[in-house]
Amino acid sequence: MKVLFIGDVVGNIGVKMINEYLPTLKKDLKPQITIVNGENSTSFGRGINKKVYKQIMSAGADVITLGNHAWNNEEIFSFIDDTKNLIRPLNFPGNKVPGNGYTTVNINGKKMAVINLQGRIFMDPLDDPFQRIDKLLNEIENDVDMIFVDFHAETTSEKQAMAMYLDGRISALVGTHTHVQTNDYRIFPKGTAFLTDVGMCGPYDGVLGMKYKNIIRRFKTQMPTRFEVEEDGGGIISGCVIDINNDGKATHINTIMINPDRPYQN
């Protein structure tokens, strides 16, 4: 099983990069499942709406994951319960949270669970992600063949700790949220693929997708500054590709990076 995962889609340039490159990546890499994090994909860089959801799906995504900005666009409440391919973090507290924290995809006779999880360090105080995923895995791990986790978290330590904790119980854990791709991809001893952060898909000439002058002003003055999505310049698309055996163990992981300084070469 080959999994293609694309990191946080940011703004209009992010959606444009998805439309431009995802079909080509799928043609060249031939993944059996494609997962995209879309939590920043609206034009203002927060949340997702139905139009963008349809665009990302039409470009080739099989599952779209979210994160801490899942509810920033109120339109999501009108359609998240109607689709199984759009999932939000599993560990939002409460019993009546819209949508689902995971989905199951059938691929050539094999079942893959795709789980969205959110960290708590320097982020909103959601339920304990360790306890919540333990509970879910106890419920589903005997019913699926492979398990992929998008762990949307701020700190490298929390992401690494979660991957080590789940080593052997899941096929892969890839981090999102910090928008900068890390260079630590590896396979843990019991067969779990790991990457601290897959990076983002969006404006290349901003800071994490935002207009850099506003960010610099905030750092220099510590005054409230409106963060705006960069609408000009080039784009970046960051991702990874993971090979998983039929026994659910990962055998290979590598990163993808396309930007004006690293043009795509198939």
N, C-alpha and C positions, 0 to 999 in steps of 0.2 A: 504494500500500500504506500503510495506516495502522497504526501500532504504538502500543499502550498499554502503558506500563511503570509498575509500582507498586513503590515503594521498600521497604526492609527491614521485613518484618512482625514486630512485637515483641509476644510474649505473647498472652494471651487477648483483650485489648482490640483488638490488631492483627487477630487472626482475625475478631473480631466486626465490625470496620470493613470487612474484605474481604467478609464475608457480606452486610453491609448495603448497601455502596456499589458494589461491583464490578459486579453485574448492571445497576444503573442507569447507571453510566458506560459500560458496553458498549452498552446500549440507545441512549443519547444520542449517543455518539461514533462508534459503529459501526466499531471497529477490526477489521482482518482477523486480527491476532494480538495476544494479551495475554500479557505476561511479568510475573512477580511474583518479587521476591527474598524467599525464605522462611527465611533462615538464622538468624533469631532467633524463630521462630514458636511454639516450645513454651511451655508455661505459665511456665517459669522463664527464658525469654528467651535460650536457647542451643540452637542446632541445630533439627532438624525431626524429627517422628516420622510414622508412617504415617497416623495418624488426621488430623493437621493437613494433611499432604500431600493427602489425599483431600478435605478440606474446602475447601482453596484451589482445587483443580482443579474441584470441583463448583460453586464460586462463579463460575468462568469463566476461570481461567488456562489457557493452552495450554502454557506452559513455566514451570518454577520454577527459579530460580538460587539459589546458596548463597554461601558466603564463608568467612572464617577460623573460623567456628564450625560448619563442615560436619559435623565428627565428634564434636561434644559430646554427642550423644545416640546411644548405641550401637545403638539400634534401626535406624538408617539402614543399617547394614551388611546387614540382612536383606532390604532391598527396593530399594536404589539401583541394583543391577545389573539389575533386572527392569523398569525403566521408562526410556524414552528422553526423557520430558519433565522429569526432575529431573536437573540438571547441577551439578557442583561445579567449583571453579577448575581450569582447564586445567593450571596450572603447579605442582601438587603434585609433588614429586620422586619418582623411582622409576618402575619399569615395571609395578608391580602395584597401582596405586591403584584402589580400587573406583569404579565409576561412570565417567562420561565428562565431559570438559571442554567439550563442545559437542554440539549436536543440530541436525538439519535438519528444517524444517517445510515441507510442501508446501501452498501457498495459491493457489488459482485458477490452477494451472499454473505458478506461480513458486516457486522454492526459496529459503527464508531460513535461513541458518545463525545460530544463537544461541550465542554463546560467553561463557563465564564465566571471568574472569581475576582474579588477585589481585596487589596491589602488594606491595612488599617494604620500603618505608621505614616505620620504626617498627612493623613487623609481623613475623610469622614469616618466617624466611629460606627462602622457596620458591625454585624455579628462576627464572631471569631471565624476567620476563613478556614483554620485548621479543623475545628470541630464540625463546621458545616460540610466540608468536603469529605471528611471521615464518614459522616452520616450518609451522604449521598452514595459514596463508593460502596458502603456496606449494602445499600439497596440495589445497586445496578451492576456491580462489577462482574457478577456471574452471568449476566444477561447480555453483555457486550464483549466484543473481541478486542477493541482498541479504545483508548481514552486520550483525548487531547484537551489540555487546559490552557486557556488564555488567562494569565494571572496579571491583572491590571493593578499595578502597585508602584509606589514611589521609590522605595529603598531597594538597593541591590541585595542587602542582607535578608530581607523578608522573602524576596523571590528565590534566592539560593536556598534558604532554609526550607521553604515549601517544597522545592524540587527534591531536595535530599530526603525530606520526610516522606514523600510519595514515591521515591524510587522503587521500581518494581511493581507498583500498583497501577501506574498510568504509563501510557506510551510516550507522552511528551508534555512538557510544560514550557511555554514561551511567554516571556514578560512583555507587557505593553505599558504605555502611559508616559514614559519619560522622553519619547520621541527621538532618542539618539541610539543608533544601533551599537551594541556592544560586540566584542570580539572574543567571547568566551564560550562559544558553542561547544558542546561535548555530549557524550553518552555516559550516563552514570553506570556504576558496576552492575546494577540489576536490570538495565535495559531502558531507562527513561532518558529521552533526549531533552536537552536544556539549552536555553539561550536567555540571558538576563533581560535583554530588551531587543526586540526585533527592529525598532526604529519606526519612522513615520512615512506617510505618503502625502506629500503636500508641497508647499512653497520651499524652494531651496535657498532663497535669498532673504529669509527672515530668521528670527530666533525661535526655534521650535514651531515654526509656521506663522508666527506673529511678526508685525512690522518692527524691525530692529530698533528704529529710533525711539519708539515708545518704550521699549524694554530698557534701552540704555538710560533714558530719562528717569525711569523708575529706580534703577540701580544707583544713579548719581544723586538723586534728590530724596529718595524714599517717600515721595509724595504719591498720592493716588493717581494712577495713570490708566487710561482706557487701553486695553489690549485689543488690537484689530488684526484680522487675518491679512497677511500679505497677498495682494492680488496681482502683483507684477513679477517679472523675472521667470527664472526657470523652475522646474519641478524636480522632486525626488520621489523615488519609490523604493521602499525598504521591505524586505521580506526574508523568508527562509523556506527551505524545502527539506522535508524529513522523510526518510524511508523507514517503514515499519513492517516487520514480519507478520505472518498470520498468527503467531502466538502473542502478538501485542507488544513485542519488544522492538525498540528502535535500533536500527543498524547504522544509520548515517544521518547527519544534519549538516547543512551548509547555508550560508547567508546569500542574500541577493541585495544588490545596491545599484540603482540606476540614477544618475544625475548628470548635469552638463559636464562635470569633470570625469565621470565614469560612464560613458555612453554604453548602451546595451550591445553586447556581443553574444550571439547564441552559440 
